[in-house]
Every structure is written in C-alpha cells, then in structure tokens.
C-alpha cells in the first residue's frame, strides 16, 4: 500500500483506490479472532503457531485457517525455524493499526519491504 496516496490528497479526500485498499485490509483483519492473532503476533517477538492457538484457547485447525487467510492477503508472513513456524506482520498499514491497539512500538522487520 502506497501511503503517498494518502499524503497527496486532493480536495482533502483520500483517493478512491487508497480507501478501497484500506477497506479490504480492514475487512480481512476485522474478524475478532484474526485481530486477536495480530495483537498476539505483534506483542511477541517470535510467536509460533502452537503458542498462538494455545493462547487463544481455540482448536489448532481454526487458528491455522485464520492465519492462512491473513497470509494469503499479505498481512502476515511465516518463516520456518527448526520445527517452528514463526509469524510476523508484514503489511505496514496493519502494523501501524495493531501497534496502536497494543500501544507497543513496532519497528518494521529487517527483511520486509513495503508493497
């Protein structure tokens, strides 16, 4: 998402394209369990799927399904380290929103470029 679209507002309005992109991302993340997952991912340094589903007290397949949706939409990414799959938020817009929800500064990951 290009934040320049937001900063170069015409007539004090965001572009329709920018608003549509934001709305789609918010729609994906608006599910309570997905938002809870994002908060947990943001709060932990290297949360793996086992820690995520046990923390949420939900069955592992349900949590994995929600993580798959977030991953498919480019909100999170995962990395295999040994026998663990580690999740991180890669979308800068969602990182900013989740960071403000949990009031924890969230520096961007070292290996992620903005899309």
Contact map, one row per residue, 1 for C-alpha under 8 A:
1110000000000000010010000000000000000000000000000000000000000000000000000000000000000000000110000000000000000000011
1111110000000000010000000000000000000000000000000000000000000000000000000000000000000000000000000000000000000000001
1111111000000000000000000000000000000000000000000000000000000000000000000000000000000000000000000000000000000000000
0111111100000000000000000000000000000000000000000000000000000000000000000000000000000000000000000000000000000000000
0111111110000110010000000000000000000000000000000000000000000000000000000000000000000000000000000000000000000000000
0111111110000110010000000000000000000000000000000000000000000000000000000000000000000000000000000000000000000000000
0011111110000000000000000000000000000000000000000000000000000000000000000000000000000000000000000000000000000000000
0001111111000100000000000000000000000000000000000000000000000000000000000000000000000000000000000000000000000000000
0000111111111110000000000000000000000000000000000000000000000000000000000000000000000000000000000000000000000000000
0000000111111110000000000000000000000000000000000000000000000000000000000000000000000000000000000000000000000000000
0000000011111000000000000000000000000000000000000000000000000000000000000000000000000000000000000000000000000000000
0000000011111100000000000000000000000000000000000000000000000000000000000000000000000000000000000000000000000000000
0000000011111110000000000000000000000000000000000000000000000000000000000000000000000000000000000000000000000000000
0000110111011111011000000000000000000000000000000000000000000000000000000000000000000000000000000000000000000000000
0000110011001111111000000000000000000000000000000000000000000000000000000000000000000000000000000000000000000000000
0000000000000111111100000000000000000000000000000000000000000000000000000000000000000000000000000000000000000000000
0000000000000011111110000000000000000000000000000000000000000000000000000000000000000000000000000000000000000000000
1100110000000111111111000000000000000000000000000000000000000000000000000000000000000000000000000000000000000000000
0000000000000111111111100000000000000000000000000000000000000000000000000000000000000000000000000000000000000000000
0000000000000001111111110000000000000000000000000000000000000000000000000000000000000000000000000000000000000000000
1000000000000000111111111000000000000000000000000000000000000000000000000000000000000000000000000000000000000000000
0000000000000000011111111100000000000000000000000000000000000000000000000000000000000000000010000000000000000000000
0000000000000000001111111110000000000000000000000000000000000000000000000000000000000000000000000000000000000000000
0000000000000000000111111111000000000000000000000000000000000000000000000000000000000000000000000000000000000000000
0000000000000000000011111111100000000000000000000000000000000000000000001010000000000000000001000000000000000000000
0000000000000000000001111111110000000000000000000000000000000000000000000000000000000000000000000000000000000000000
0000000000000000000000111111111000000000000000000000000000000000000000000000000000000000000000000000000000000000000
0000000000000000000000011111111001000000000000000000000000000000000011001000000000000000000000000000000000000000000
0000000000000000000000001111111101100000000000000000000000000000000001000000000000000000000000000000000000000000000
0000000000000000000000000111111101100000000000000000000000000000000000000000000000000000000000000000000000000000000
0000000000000000000000000011111111100000000000000000000000000000000000000000000000000000000000000000000000000000000
0000000000000000000000000000111111110000000000000000000000000000000000000000000000000000000000000000000000000000000
0000000000000000000000000000001111111000000000000000000000000010010000000000000000000000000000000000000000000000000
0000000000000000000000000001111111111100000000000000000000000000011001000000000000000000000000000000000000000000000
0000000000000000000000000000111111111110000000000000000000000000000000000000000000000000000000000000000000000000000
0000000000000000000000000000000111111111000000000000000100000000000000000000000000000000000000000000000000000000000
0000000000000000000000000000000011111111100000000001000100000000001000000000000000000000000000000000000000000000000
0000000000000000000000000000000001111111110000000000000000000000000000000000000000000000100000000100000000000000000
0000000000000000000000000000000000111111111000000000000000000000000000000000000000000000000000000110110000000000000
0000000000000000000000000000000000011111111100100001000000000000000000000000000000000000000000000000000000000000000
0000000000000000000000000000000000001111111111100001000000000000000000000000000000000011100000000000000000000000000
0000000000000000000000000000000000000111111110000000000000000000000000000000000000000001100000100110000001000000000
0000000000000000000000000000000000000011111110000000000000000000000000000000000000000000000000000000010100000000000
0000000000000000000000000000000000000001111111100000000000000000000000000000000000000000000000000000000000000000000
0000000000000000000000000000000000000000111111100000000000000000000000000000000000000000000000000000000000000000000
0000000000000000000000000000000000000000100111110000000000000000000000000000000000000111000000000000000000000000000
0000000000000000000000000000000000000001100111111011000000000000000000000000000000000111000000000000000000000000000
0000000000000000000000000000000000000000000001111111000000000000000000000000000000011110000000000000000000000000000
0000000000000000000000000000000000000000000000111111100000000001000000000000000000011110000000000000000000000000000
0000000000000000000000000000000000000000000000011111110000010000000000000000000000000000000000000000000000000000000
0000000000000000000000000000000000000000000000111111111000000000000000000000000000000000000000000000000000000000000
0000000000000000000000000000000000001001100000111111111100000010000000000000000000000000000000000000000000000000000
0000000000000000000000000000000000000000000000001111111111110010000000000000000000000000000000000000000000000000000
0000000000000000000000000000000000000000000000000111111111010000000000000000000000000000000000000000000000000000000
0000000000000000000000000000000000000000000000000011111110000000000000000000000000000000000000000000000000000000000
0000000000000000000000000000000000011000000000000001111111000000000000000000000000000000000000000000000000000000000
0000000000000000000000000000000000000000000000000000111111100000000000000000000000000000000000000000000000000000000
0000000000000000000000000000000000000000000000000000110111110110000000000000000000000000000000000000000000000000000
0000000000000000000000000000000000000000000000000000100011111110000000000000000000000000000000000000000000000000000
0000000000000000000000000000000000000000000000000100110001111111000000000000000000000000000000000000000000000000000
0000000000000000000000000000000000000000000000000000000000111111100000000000000000000000000000000000000000000000000
0000000000000000000000000000000000000000000000000000000001111111110000000000000000000000000000000000000000000000000
0000000000000000000000000000000010000000000000000001100001111111111000000000000000000000000000000000000000000000000
0000000000000000000000000000000000000000000000001000000000011111111100000000000000000000000000000000000000000000000
0000000000000000000000000000000000000000000000000000000000001111111110000000000000000000000000000000000000000000000
0000000000000000000000000000000011000000000000000000000000000111111111000000000000000000000000000000000000000000000
0000000000000000000000000000000001001000000000000000000000000011111111100001000000000000000000000000000000000000000
0000000000000000000000000000000000000000000000000000000000000001111111110000000000000000000000000000000000000000000
0000000000000000000000000001000000000000000000000000000000000000111111111000000000000000000000000000000000000000000
0000000000000000000000000001100001000000000000000000000000000000011111111111000000000000000000000000000000000000000
0000000000000000000000000000000000000000000000000000000000000000001111111111110000000000000000000000000000000000000
0000000000000000000000000000000000000000000000000000000000000000000111111110000000000000000000000000000000000000000
0000000000000000000000001001000000000000000000000000000000000000000011111111000000000000000000000000000000000000000
0000000000000000000000000000000000000000000000000000000000000000000001111111100000000000011000000000000000000000000
0000000000000000000000001000000000000000000000000000000000000000000001111111100000000000111001000000000000000000000
0000000000000000000000000000000000000000000000000000000000000000001001101111110000000011111000000000000000000000000
0000000000000000000000000000000000000000000000000000000000000000000000100111111000000011110000000000000000000000000
0000000000000000000000000000000000000000000000000000000000000000000000100001111100001111000000000000000000000000000
0000000000000000000000000000000000000000000000000000000000000000000000000000111110001110000000000000000000000000000
0000000000000000000000000000000000000000000000000000000000000000000000000000011111111100000000000000000000000000000
0000000000000000000000000000000000000000000000000000000000000000000000000000001111111100000000000000000000000000000
0000000000000000000000000000000000000000000000000000000000000000000000000000000111110000000000000000000000000000000
0000000000000000000000000000000000000000000000000000000000000000000000000000000111111000000000000000000000000000000
0000000000000000000000000000000000000000000000011000000000000000000000000000000111111100000000000000000000000000000
0000000000000000000000000000000000000000000000011000000000000000000000000000011110111110000000000000000000000000000
0000000000000000000000000000000000000000000001111000000000000000000000000000011110011111000000000000000000000000000
0000000000000000000000000000000000000000100001111000000000000000000000000001111000001111100000000000000000000000000
0000000000000000000000000000000000000000110001100000000000000000000000000001110000000111110000000000000000000000000
0000000000000000000000000000000000000100110000000000000000000000000000000011100000000011111101100000000000000000000
0000000000000000000000000000000000000000000000000000000000000000000000000111100000000001111100100000000000011001010
0000000000000000000000000000000000000000000000000000000000000000000000000111000000000000111111100000000000000000011
1000000000000000000000000000000000000000000000000000000000000000000000000000000000000000111111110000000000010000010
1000000000000000000001000000000000000000000000000000000000000000000000000000000000000000001111111000000000000000000
0000000000000000000000001000000000000000000000000000000000000000000000000010000000000000101111111100000000000000000
0000000000000000000000000000000000000000010000000000000000000000000000000000000000000000111111111110000001000000000
0000000000000000000000000000000000000000000000000000000000000000000000000000000000000000000111111111000001000000000
0000000000000000000000000000000000000000000000000000000000000000000000000000000000000000000011111111100000000000000
0000000000000000000000000000000000000110010000000000000000000000000000000000000000000000000001111111110000000000000
0000000000000000000000000000000000000010010000000000000000000000000000000000000000000000000000111111111111000000000
0000000000000000000000000000000000000000000000000000000000000000000000000000000000000000000000011111111100000000000
0000000000000000000000000000000000000010000000000000000000000000000000000000000000000000000000001111111000000000000
0000000000000000000000000000000000000010001000000000000000000000000000000000000000000000000000000111111100000000000
0000000000000000000000000000000000000000000000000000000000000000000000000000000000000000000000000011111110000000000
0000000000000000000000000000000000000000001000000000000000000000000000000000000000000000000000000011011111000000000
0000000000000000000000000000000000000000000000000000000000000000000000000000000000000000000000000010001111100000000
0000000000000000000000000000000000000000010000000000000000000000000000000000000000000000000000110010000111110000000
0000000000000000000000000000000000000000000000000000000000000000000000000000000000000000000000000000000011111000000
0000000000000000000000000000000000000000000000000000000000000000000000000000000000000000010100000000000001111101000
0000000000000000000000000000000000000000000000000000000000000000000000000000000000000000010000000000000000111111000
0000000000000000000000000000000000000000000000000000000000000000000000000000000000000000000000000000000000011111000
0000000000000000000000000000000000000000000000000000000000000000000000000000000000000000000000000000000000001111100
0000000000000000000000000000000000000000000000000000000000000000000000000000000000000000010000000000000000011111110
0000000000000000000000000000000000000000000000000000000000000000000000000000000000000000000000000000000000000011111
1000000000000000000000000000000000000000000000000000000000000000000000000000000000000000011100000000000000000001111
1100000000000000000000000000000000000000000000000000000000000000000000000000000000000000001000000000000000000000111
